[in-house]
C-alpha cells in the first residue's frame, strides 16, 4: 500500500489460498503415498529385470521390464510435485 492507504495501479491484496490445513495434510499424504507406490513399482520392475538377466546368462530369454519402471518414476515425480504443492500452500 502507498502512504495514503490506497493500492498502486493493478495491484491486489494478498489473496487467501482458500485451502484449509486439513486439505494441505491430505494433499501431502497423497503425495507421499504416490512416492511410496512409485518406488515400489520401480523396484519391482528393476528386480524382475535383474532376475531375468541373471537367468539369461546361460542363453535364456531376458525380460527387460521398462514399463513398470517408467510408471514408478512417473508416480515418484508426481508425488514429489504434490508434496511441494502442499508445502507452497501453507
C-alpha positions in Angstrom: 0.0 0.0 0.0 1.0 3.6 -0.5 1.3 6.2 2.2 -2.3 7.3 1.8 -3.8 3.8 2.2 -4.6 3.2 -1.5 -3.2 0.4 -3.6 -1.0 1.1 -6.6 -2.5 0.6 -10.0 -3.2 -3.1 -10.9 -2.2 -4.4 -7.5 -4.4 -6.7 -5.5 -4.4 -7.6 -1.8 -2.8 -10.9 -0.9 -5.4 -13.4 -1.9 -6.1 -16.2 0.6 -5.3 -19.6 -0.7 -8.6 -21.0 0.4 -7.0 -24.2 1.5 -7.5 -25.4 5.0 -4.7 -27.1 7.0 -6.7 -30.4 6.7 -6.7 -30.2 2.9 -2.9 -29.5 2.9 -2.4 -32.5 5.1 -4.4 -34.7 2.8 -2.6 -33.4 -0.2 0.8 -34.1 1.4 -0.3 -37.6 2.4 -1.4 -38.3 -1.2 1.9 -37.1 -2.4 3.9 -39.3 0.0 1.7 -42.3 -0.8 2.3 -41.7 -4.5 6.1 -41.6 -4.0 6.0 -44.8 -2.0 3.8 -46.5 -4.6 6.0 -45.3 -7.4 9.1 -46.6 -5.6 7.5 -50.0 -5.2 6.7 -50.2 -8.9 10.2 -49.1 -9.9 11.9 -51.5 -7.5 9.6 -54.4 -8.7 10.4 -53.7 -12.3 14.1 -53.4 -11.6 14.0 -56.7 -9.6 12.3 -58.6 -12.5 14.9 -57.2 -14.9 17.8 -58.2 -12.7 16.5 -61.7 -12.0 15.7 -62.4 -15.7 19.1 -61.0 -16.7 20.8 -63.4 -14.3 18.8 -66.3 -15.6 19.6 -65.3 -19.3 23.3 -65.6 -18.8 23.2 -69.3 -19.8 21.4 -68.4 -23.1 17.9 -68.0 -21.9 15.4 -65.2 -22.6 15.7 -61.9 -20.8 12.7 -59.8 -20.0 13.5 -56.1 -19.7 10.7 -54.6 -17.8 10.7 -50.9 -18.7 7.0 -50.0 -18.3 6.7 -50.6 -14.6 10.0 -48.7 -14.0 8.8 -45.7 -16.1 5.4 -45.8 -14.3 7.3 -45.8 -11.0 9.3 -42.8 -12.0 6.2 -41.0 -13.1 4.5 -41.7 -9.8 7.5 -40.6 -7.8 7.8 -37.3 -9.7 4.0 -36.6 -9.5 4.2 -37.4 -5.7 7.0 -35.0 -5.1 5.0 -32.4 -7.1 2.0 -32.9 -4.8 4.2 -32.6 -1.6 5.8 -29.5 -3.0 2.4 -28.0 -3.8 1.1 -28.8 -0.3 4.0 -27.0 1.3 3.7 -24.0 -1.0 0.0 -23.6 0.0 0.9 -23.3 3.7 
